[in-house]
Amino acid sequence: MSGHSKWSSIKHKKGAADAKRGRIFTKIAKEITVAARLGGGDEVMNSRLRTVVARAKAANMPRENIERAIKKGLGNPEESNYAELSYEAYAPGGVGLMIEALTDNKNRTAAEVRAVLSKNGGQMASNGSVSYMFDRKGIIAYESTKVNFDALFEAALEAGAKDVAEEGEVVDVIAEPGEFVNVLEFLQKSGFEQLSAELSLVPKNTVTLDNKGTARVLRLIELLEDSDDIQSVASNLDIPDNFELP
């Protein structure tokens, strides 16, 4: 988990979570809309909706935004007709990428992804050639200077988390997807305030590059995530402990 935790720490240092809050809300709203369209607007009966709403609340998304996204999903299907897509790709240095999207225009999104990859040393990969490298996990991140690690560790395990990993300024609590919401809500009730909470693809094994190569891959990931159609980008890049963004 060190690579994931390190990247969480770097993004926190850059203030990316605050700078891109509006974009984060837009992406989560899409997920809420799709969840409501597919499974209805009852969070108790719709586990997918409950999970996304929990993420929205963890990101401090206003309740009115959440309700608006649910209503959109329950309304005119043509207004909420987002397609879920995933792309497998390679970044420079043979780093595997899993790119997940929600879009109302498949051709536009595919063209954008290909363009960003080709301009930055990456390339599309065949189905199955990258996906096997990852497992989906729930990741809840905390600022290490604001939590007692031992107390968080004990509470996380009591809540049903699989692991707790500390890297730099960030502590990640890792949970299975089916336990993600329960762990998050338990830790919130226990007084722990998270930096972020998301379902992520976590690599089984990692690839190590030099400082220049690492920076190049991280820049590619950032450019992909800048697209409103892209929900997430996971990589199996191992970020060295002494790495700092240029």
C-alpha positions as CSV (number, residue, x, y, z in Angstrom):
1,M,0.0,0.0,0.0
2,S,3.0,2.3,0.2
3,G,2.6,3.6,-3.3
4,H,-1.1,4.5,-2.7
5,S,-0.3,6.1,0.7
6,K,2.6,8.1,-0.7
7,W,0.5,9.5,-3.6
8,S,-2.2,10.4,-1.1
9,S,0.4,12.3,0.9
10,I,1.7,14.1,-2.2
11,K,-1.8,15.2,-3.2
12,H,-2.5,16.4,0.3
13,K,0.7,18.5,0.3
14,K,-0.3,20.1,-3.0
15,G,-3.7,21.0,-1.7
16,A,-5.2,19.2,-4.7
17,A,-8.3,18.0,-2.7
18,D,-9.3,21.6,-1.9
19,A,-8.3,23.1,-5.3
20,K,-10.3,20.5,-7.2
21,R,-13.2,20.2,-4.8
22,G,-15.8,21.4,-7.4
23,R,-14.5,18.8,-9.9
24,I,-14.6,16.1,-7.2
25,F,-18.3,17.0,-6.4
26,T,-19.1,16.8,-10.2
27,K,-17.6,13.3,-10.5
28,I,-19.3,12.0,-7.3
29,A,-22.6,13.5,-8.4
30,K,-22.4,11.4,-11.7
31,E,-21.9,8.3,-9.6
32,I,-24.9,9.1,-7.4
33,T,-27.0,9.7,-10.5
34,V,-26.1,6.4,-12.0
35,A,-26.6,4.5,-8.8
36,A,-30.1,6.0,-8.3
37,R,-31.0,5.3,-12.0
38,L,-30.0,1.6,-11.7
39,G,-31.2,0.8,-8.2
40,G,-33.6,3.5,-7.0
41,G,-33.3,6.4,-4.6
42,D,-33.6,4.4,-1.3
43,E,-30.1,4.2,0.3
44,V,-31.2,1.3,2.6
45,M,-32.4,-0.8,-0.4
46,N,-29.7,0.4,-2.8
47,S,-26.3,-0.5,-1.4
48,R,-24.4,1.1,-4.3
49,L,-26.2,4.4,-3.7
50,R,-25.5,4.1,0.0
51,T,-21.8,3.6,-0.7
52,V,-21.5,6.6,-3.0
53,V,-23.5,8.9,-0.7
54,A,-21.1,7.9,2.1
55,R,-18.2,9.0,-0.1
56,A,-20.0,12.2,-0.9
57,K,-20.5,13.0,2.7
58,A,-16.9,12.2,3.5
59,A,-15.9,14.7,0.8
60,N,-18.2,17.3,2.5
61,M,-20.5,17.5,-0.5
62,P,-23.5,19.6,0.4
63,R,-26.7,17.6,1.0
64,E,-28.6,19.5,-1.6
65,N,-26.1,18.4,-4.2
66,I,-26.6,14.8,-3.2
67,E,-30.4,15.1,-3.4
68,R,-30.2,16.8,-6.7
69,A,-28.1,14.0,-8.2
70,I,-30.5,11.4,-6.8
71,K,-33.5,13.2,-8.4
72,K,-31.7,13.4,-11.7
73,G,-31.1,9.7,-11.6
74,L,-34.8,9.1,-10.9
75,G,-36.0,11.5,-13.5
76,N,-35.6,11.5,-17.3
77,P,-33.3,8.6,-18.3
78,E,-31.9,10.5,-21.2
79,E,-30.6,13.2,-18.7
80,S,-28.8,10.5,-16.6
81,N,-27.7,8.1,-19.4
82,Y,-24.0,7.8,-18.4
83,A,-22.1,4.8,-19.6
84,E,-19.6,3.1,-17.3
85,L,-16.3,2.4,-19.1
86,S,-12.9,1.2,-18.1
87,Y,-9.7,1.4,-20.1
88,E,-6.5,-0.5,-19.6
89,A,-3.3,1.2,-20.5
90,Y,0.5,1.4,-20.0
91,A,2.3,4.5,-18.8
92,P,6.0,5.1,-19.5
93,G,8.3,2.5,-17.9
94,G,5.7,-0.2,-18.2
95,V,3.5,1.1,-15.4
96,G,0.0,-0.3,-15.6
97,L,-3.0,2.0,-15.5
98,M,-6.7,1.3,-14.9
99,I,-8.8,4.3,-16.1
100,E,-12.5,4.3,-15.1
101,A,-15.0,6.7,-16.7
102,L,-18.6,7.8,-16.6
103,T,-19.6,9.5,-19.8
104,D,-22.5,10.4,-22.0
105,N,-20.3,10.2,-25.1
106,K,-18.2,7.1,-25.4
107,N,-16.4,8.2,-28.6
108,R,-15.4,11.6,-27.0
109,T,-14.0,10.0,-23.9
110,A,-12.1,7.3,-25.7
111,A,-10.5,9.9,-28.0
112,E,-9.5,12.1,-25.1
113,V,-7.9,9.2,-23.2
114,R,-6.0,8.1,-26.3
115,A,-4.8,11.6,-27.0
116,V,-3.5,12.2,-23.4
117,L,-1.8,8.8,-23.4
118,S,-0.1,9.3,-26.8
119,K,1.1,12.8,-26.0
120,N,2.6,11.7,-22.7
121,G,4.4,8.4,-23.6
122,G,1.5,6.0,-22.7
123,Q,-0.5,3.6,-24.8
124,M,-3.8,1.7,-24.6
125,A,-3.6,-2.0,-23.6
126,S,-5.7,-5.0,-24.5
127,N,-8.5,-6.1,-22.2
128,G,-7.3,-8.2,-19.3
129,S,-3.6,-7.3,-19.7
130,V,-3.7,-4.8,-16.8
131,S,-6.8,-5.4,-14.8
132,Y,-5.5,-8.7,-13.2
133,M,-2.8,-6.6,-11.5
134,F,-5.4,-4.9,-9.2
135,D,-7.8,-5.6,-6.4
136,R,-10.7,-3.2,-5.4
137,K,-10.5,-1.9,-1.9
138,G,-12.1,0.8,0.2
139,I,-9.5,3.4,1.2
140,I,-10.1,5.9,4.0
141,A,-7.3,8.5,4.4
142,Y,-6.5,10.4,7.6
143,E,-3.9,13.2,8.3
144,S,-1.3,11.5,10.4
145,T,-0.6,14.6,12.5
146,K,-4.3,14.8,13.5
147,V,-5.0,11.3,14.6
148,N,-3.5,8.9,17.2
149,F,-2.3,6.0,15.1
150,D,-2.7,3.4,17.8
151,A,-6.2,4.5,18.6
152,L,-7.2,4.6,14.9
153,F,-5.6,1.2,14.3
154,E,-7.6,-0.4,17.1
155,A,-10.9,1.3,16.0
156,A,-10.3,0.4,12.4
157,L,-9.8,-3.3,13.2
158,E,-12.8,-3.3,15.5
159,A,-14.8,-1.8,12.6
160,G,-13.8,-4.6,10.3
161,A,-11.0,-3.0,8.3
162,K,-8.4,-5.2,6.7
163,D,-5.3,-3.1,7.4
164,V,-4.0,0.3,8.4
165,A,-0.9,1.8,6.6
166,E,1.0,5.0,7.5
167,E,3.1,6.8,4.9
168,G,4.4,10.3,5.5
169,E,1.5,12.7,6.3
170,V,-1.3,10.2,5.5
171,V,-2.7,7.1,7.3
172,D,-4.8,4.8,5.0
173,V,-7.4,2.5,6.5
174,I,-8.1,-0.3,4.0
175,A,-11.4,-2.2,3.9
176,E,-13.1,-4.7,1.6
177,P,-15.6,-3.0,-0.6
178,G,-18.6,-4.6,1.2
179,E,-17.4,-3.3,4.5
180,F,-16.3,0.1,3.3
181,V,-19.4,2.1,4.5
182,N,-19.6,0.3,7.8
183,V,-15.9,1.0,8.6
184,L,-16.2,4.6,7.5
185,E,-19.3,5.3,9.6
186,F,-17.9,3.5,12.6
187,L,-14.7,5.6,12.5
188,Q,-16.7,8.8,12.0
189,K,-18.8,8.0,15.0
190,S,-15.6,7.3,16.9
191,G,-14.4,10.8,16.3
192,F,-12.0,10.3,13.4
193,E,-12.3,12.9,10.6
194,Q,-11.1,11.6,7.3
195,L,-9.3,13.5,4.5
196,S,-11.0,11.3,1.9
197,A,-12.8,8.1,1.4
198,E,-13.1,6.1,-1.8
199,L,-13.3,2.7,-3.5
200,S,-10.0,2.3,-5.3
201,L,-8.1,-0.2,-7.4
202,V,-5.0,-1.2,-5.4
203,P,-2.1,-2.9,-7.1
204,K,-1.0,-6.4,-6.1
205,N,2.6,-5.7,-7.2
206,T,4.3,-2.4,-8.0
207,V,6.8,-1.1,-10.6
208,T,9.7,1.2,-9.4
209,L,11.1,4.0,-11.7
210,D,13.7,6.7,-11.1
211,N,12.7,10.2,-10.0
212,K,12.2,11.5,-13.5
213,G,10.2,8.5,-14.6
214,T,8.0,8.6,-11.5
215,A,7.3,12.3,-12.1
216,R,6.4,11.6,-15.7
217,V,3.9,8.9,-14.8
218,L,2.3,11.0,-12.0
219,R,1.9,13.9,-14.5
220,L,0.2,11.6,-16.9
221,I,-2.2,10.4,-14.2
222,E,-3.0,14.0,-13.3
223,L,-3.8,14.9,-16.9
224,L,-6.1,12.0,-17.2
225,E,-7.9,12.9,-14.0
226,D,-8.4,16.4,-15.2
227,S,-11.1,15.1,-17.6
228,D,-14.6,15.4,-16.2
229,D,-15.4,12.0,-17.8
230,I,-12.7,10.2,-15.8
231,Q,-13.7,9.1,-12.4
232,S,-10.4,7.5,-11.3
233,V,-7.0,6.4,-12.5
234,A,-5.2,3.6,-10.6
235,S,-1.6,2.6,-11.2
236,N,0.9,0.1,-10.0
237,L,3.7,2.7,-9.7
238,D,5.7,2.4,-6.5
239,I,6.6,5.9,-5.3
240,P,10.0,6.0,-3.5
241,D,10.1,7.4,0.0
242,N,12.5,10.2,-1.0
243,F,10.4,11.2,-4.0
244,E,9.3,14.8,-4.2
245,L,7.4,16.4,-7.1
246,P,9.5,18.8,-9.2
